[in-house]
Amino acid sequence: MTDQKMERAKKLLDQTQHTVQEICDRLIYDNQSYFIKTFKAHAGVTPAEYRG
């Protein structure tokens, strides 16, 4: 389930201008810092670094 959410997060980062908070909300994470930590563990970079 987490892998699917992280792949969806990558798509949203690539294809939209949604903020990290908006993506976090869309993927039903209650805590943005937990989402960022989980994304970094999965992708090796933070969502902002991934987008950048």
C-alpha positions, 0 to 999 in steps of 0.5 A: 500500500505504501509503495502505491501511495509513493508512486501516486505521490511521484505522479502528482509531483511530476504532473501537477502544481499541488503543494506537498501539503495538498498531495499529503492530504490527497493521499490521506496522510494525517501528518505532513512530516511523516509523509515527507519521511516516508517519501524520502525513505522510498525515493531517496529524496524529499518531495521538494527535492524530487520535484526540484 
